Amino acid sequence: MIQVLLFARLRDQLGAPVVNLTLSTPATVQDLRQALQQQFAEHADSLAAGQALVAINQSLINDETAVIHNGDEVALFPPMTGG
């Protein structure tokens, strides 16, 4: 099982601060996105690459083929802007 922490509008849209997913591990970021998009189909666009950033063990990941292992801390959040 992989626990996914959700932040900002993703937390609001999906209605929870944490989502637990059952994925065969090791899984990729792409596998994670697909599972979330299936579970939350009405918010699939918000979970797509470029719309939701992924961090594994507090490191931002830009590679959809990056591997996620059981016990990794996974977080999703929308892109941030500064000003």
FIKOLZA-1660 file (N, C-alpha, C; in steps of 0.1 Angstrom, whole numbers, plus 5000, padded with zeros to 4 digits):
% residues 83
   i   px   py   pz ch aa at
   1 5008 4988 5000  A  M  N
   1 5000 5000 5000  A  M CA
   1 5009 5012 5000  A  M  C
   2 5005 5022 4992  A  I  N
   2 5012 5035 4992  A  I CA
   2 5003 5046 4997  A  I  C
   3 5008 5053 5006  A  Q  N
   3 5001 5065 5012  A  Q CA
   3 5005 5077 5005  A  Q  C
   4 4995 5085 4999  A  V  N
   4 4998 5097 4992  A  V CA
   4 4992 5109 5000  A  V  C
   5 5001 5118 5003  A  L  N
   5 4997 5130 5010  A  L CA
   5 4993 5140 4999  A  L  C
   6 4981 5147 5002  A  L  N
   6 4976 5157 4992  A  L CA
   6 4977 5171 4999  A  L  C
   7 4980 5181 4990  A  F  N
   7 4981 5194 4995  A  F CA
   7 4973 5204 4987  A  F  C
   8 4970 5216 4993  A  A  N
   8 4964 5227 4986  A  A CA
   8 4950 5223 4980  A  A  C
   9 4948 5227 4967  A  R  N
   9 4935 5225 4961  A  R CA
   9 4933 5210 4958  A  R  C
  10 4944 5202 4957  A  L  N
  10 4942 5187 4955  A  L CA
  10 4935 5181 4967  A  L  C
  11 4939 5186 4979  A  R  N
  11 4933 5181 4991  A  R CA
  11 4918 5184 4991  A  R  C
  12 4915 5197 4987  A  D  N
  12 4901 5201 4987  A  D CA
  12 4893 5193 4976  A  D  C
  13 4899 5192 4964  A  Q  N
  13 4891 5185 4954  A  Q CA
  13 4889 5170 4957  A  Q  C
  14 4899 5164 4962  A  L  N
  14 4897 5149 4965  A  L CA
  14 4891 5147 4978  A  L  C
  15 4889 5157 4986  A  G  N
  15 4882 5156 4999  A  G CA
  15 4889 5149 5010  A  G  C
  16 4902 5148 5009  A  A  N
  16 4910 5141 5020  A  A CA
  16 4924 5146 5020  A  A  C
  17 4931 5146 5031  A  P  N
  17 4945 5149 5032  A  P CA
  17 4954 5138 5028  A  P  C
  18 4949 5126 5028  A  V  N
  18 4957 5114 5025  A  V CA
  18 4948 5104 5017  A  V  C
  19 4954 5097 5007  A  V  N
  19 4948 5087 5000  A  V CA
  19 4957 5075 5001  A  V  C
  20 4951 5063 5004  A  N  N
  20 4959 5051 5004  A  N CA
  20 4956 5043 4991  A  N  C
  21 4966 5039 4984  A  L  N
  21 4965 5032 4971  A  L CA
  21 4971 5018 4973  A  L  C
  22 4965 5008 4967  A  T  N
  22 4971 4995 4967  A  T CA
  22 4976 4993 4953  A  T  C
  23 4990 4994 4952  A  L  N
  23 4997 4992 4939  A  L CA
  23 5007 4981 4941  A  L  C
  24 5010 4974 4930  A  S  N
  24 5021 4965 4931  A  S CA
  24 5034 4973 4931  A  S  C
  25 5043 4970 4940  A  T  N
  25 5055 4977 4941  A  T CA
  25 5067 4969 4938  A  T  C
  26 5077 4975 4932  A  P  N
  26 5078 4989 4930  A  P CA
  26 5069 4993 4919  A  P  C
  27 5064 5005 4920  A  A  N
  27 5055 5012 4910  A  A CA
  27 5062 5025 4905  A  A  C
  28 5057 5030 4894  A  T  N
  28 5063 5042 4889  A  T CA
  28 5053 5054 4892  A  T  C
  29 5058 5066 4891  A  V  N
  29 5050 5078 4893  A  V CA
  29 5038 5077 4883  A  V  C
  30 5041 5072 4871  A  Q  N
  30 5030 5071 4861  A  Q CA
  30 5019 5061 4866  A  Q  C
  31 5023 5050 4872  A  D  N
  31 5014 5040 4877  A  D CA
  31 5005 5047 4888  A  D  C
  32 5012 5055 4897  A  L  N
  32 5005 5062 4907  A  L CA
  32 4994 5072 4902  A  L  C
  33 4999 5080 4892  A  R  N
  33 4989 5089 4886  A  R CA
  33 4977 5082 4880  A  R  C
  34 4980 5071 4872  A  Q  N
  34 4969 5064 4866  A  Q CA
  34 4959 5058 4876  A  Q  C
  35 4964 5053 4887  A  A  N
  35 4956 5048 4898  A  A CA
  35 4947 5059 4904  A  A  C
  36 4953 5070 4906  A  L  N
  36 4946 5081 4912  A  L CA
  36 4935 5087 4902  A  L  C
  37 4939 5087 4889  A  Q  N
  37 4930 5092 4879  A  Q CA
  37 4918 5083 4878  A  Q  C
  38 4920 5070 4879  A  Q  N
  38 4909 5061 4879  A  Q CA
  38 4900 5062 4891  A  Q  C
  39 4906 5063 4903  A  Q  N
  39 4898 5064 4915  A  Q CA
  39 4891 5078 4916  A  Q  C
  40 4897 5088 4910  A  F  N
  40 4891 5101 4911  A  F CA
  40 4889 5107 4897  A  F  C
  41 4881 5100 4889  A  A  N
  41 4880 5103 4875  A  A CA
  41 4875 5117 4872  A  A  C
  42 4867 5123 4881  A  E  N
  42 4862 5136 4879  A  E CA
  42 4873 5147 4881  A  E  C
  43 4884 5143 4886  A  H  N
  43 4895 5152 4888  A  H CA
  43 4908 5147 4881  A  H  C
  44 4906 5139 4871  A  A  N
  44 4918 5133 4864  A  A CA
  44 4927 5144 4858  A  A  C
  45 4921 5155 4853  A  D  N
  45 4929 5166 4847  A  D CA
  45 4938 5172 4858  A  D  C
  46 4933 5174 4870  A  S  N
  46 4941 5180 4881  A  S CA
  46 4952 5171 4885  A  S  C
  47 4951 5158 4883  A  L  N
  47 4961 5148 4887  A  L CA
  47 4972 5145 4876  A  L  C
  48 4970 5151 4864  A  A  N
  48 4979 5148 4853  A  A CA
  48 4992 5154 4855  A  A  C
  49 5002 5148 4847  A  A  N
  49 5016 5154 4847  A  A CA
  49 5015 5168 4843  A  A  C
  50 5022 5177 4850  A  G  N
  50 5022 5191 4846  A  G CA
  50 5011 5199 4854  A  G  C
  51 5001 5191 4860  A  Q  N
  51 4991 5198 4868  A  Q CA
  51 4993 5195 4883  A  Q  C
  52 4999 5183 4886  A  A  N
  52 5001 5180 4900  A  A CA
  52 5016 5175 4901  A  A  C
  53 5023 5182 4909  A  L  N
  53 5037 5179 4912  A  L CA
  53 5038 5167 4921  A  L  C
  54 5048 5159 4920  A  V  N
  54 5050 5147 4928  A  V CA
  54 5063 5148 4936  A  V  C
  55 5063 5145 4948  A  A  N
  55 5075 5144 4956  A  A CA
  55 5076 5130 4963  A  A  C
  56 5088 5124 4962  A  I  N
  56 5090 5112 4969  A  I CA
  56 5101 5114 4979  A  I  C
  57 5098 5110 4991  A  N  N
  57 5107 5113 5002  A  N CA
  57 5112 5127 5003  A  N  C
  58 5103 5136 5001  A  Q  N
  58 5105 5151 5001  A  Q CA
  58 5115 5156 4990  A  Q  C
  59 5116 5148 4979  A  S  N
  59 5123 5153 4967  A  S CA
  59 5114 5154 4956  A  S  C
  60 5114 5166 4949  A  L  N
  60 5105 5168 4938  A  L CA
  60 5110 5158 4926  A  L  C
  61 5100 5152 4920  A  I  N
  61 5103 5142 4910  A  I CA
  61 5097 5147 4896  A  I  C
  62 5106 5148 4886  A  N  N
  62 5101 5152 4873  A  N CA
  62 5101 5141 4863  A  N  C
  63 5104 5129 4868  A  D  N
  63 5105 5117 4859  A  D CA
  63 5093 5108 4862  A  D  C
  64 5084 5106 4852  A  E  N
  64 5073 5097 4854  A  E CA
  64 5076 5083 4855  A  E  C
  65 5089 5079 4852  A  T  N
  65 5093 5065 4853  A  T CA
  65 5100 5063 4867  A  T  C
  66 5101 5073 4875  A  A  N
  66 5107 5072 4888  A  A CA
  66 5100 5061 4896  A  A  C
  67 5107 5053 4904  A  V  N
  67 5101 5042 4911  A  V CA
  67 5097 5046 4925  A  V  C
  68 5086 5041 4929  A  I  N
  68 5080 5043 4943  A  I CA
  68 5080 5029 4950  A  I  C
  69 5086 5029 4962  A  H  N
  69 5086 5016 4969  A  H CA
  69 5077 5017 4981  A  H  C
  70 5073 5006 4987  A  N  N
  70 5065 5006 4999  A  N CA
  70 5073 5013 5010  A  N  C
  71 5067 5022 5017  A  G  N
  71 5073 5029 5028  A  G CA
  71 5078 5043 5024  A  G  C
  72 5078 5046 5010  A  D  N
  72 5082 5059 5006  A  D CA
  72 5071 5069 5010  A  D  C
  73 5075 5081 5013  A  E  N
  73 5066 5092 5015  A  E CA
  73 5063 5098 5001  A  E  C
  74 5050 5098 4997  A  V  N
  74 5047 5104 4984  A  V CA
  74 5037 5115 4987  A  V  C
  75 5039 5126 4980  A  A  N
  75 5031 5138 4981  A  A CA
  75 5027 5144 4968  A  A  C
  76 5015 5148 4966  A  L  N
  76 5011 5155 4954  A  L CA
  76 5006 5169 4958  A  L  C
  77 5010 5179 4949  A  F  N
  77 5006 5192 4952  A  F CA
  77 5005 5200 4938  A  F  C
  78 4997 5210 4937  A  P  N
  78 4997 5218 4925  A  P CA
  78 5009 5226 4923  A  P  C
  79 5013 5230 4911  A  P  N
  79 5024 5239 4909  A  P CA
  79 5022 5252 4917  A  P  C
  80 5033 5257 4921  A  M  N
  80 5032 5269 4929  A  M CA
  80 5039 5281 4921  A  M  C
  81 5033 5293 4924  A  T  N
  81 5039 5305 4918  A  T CA
  81 5043 5314 4929  A  T  C
  82 5052 5322 4926  A  G  N
  82 5056 5332 4936  A  G CA
  82 5054 5346 4931  A  G  C
  83 5056 5356 4939  A  G  N
  83 5054 5369 4934  A  G CA
  83 5057 5379 4945  A  G  C
% end
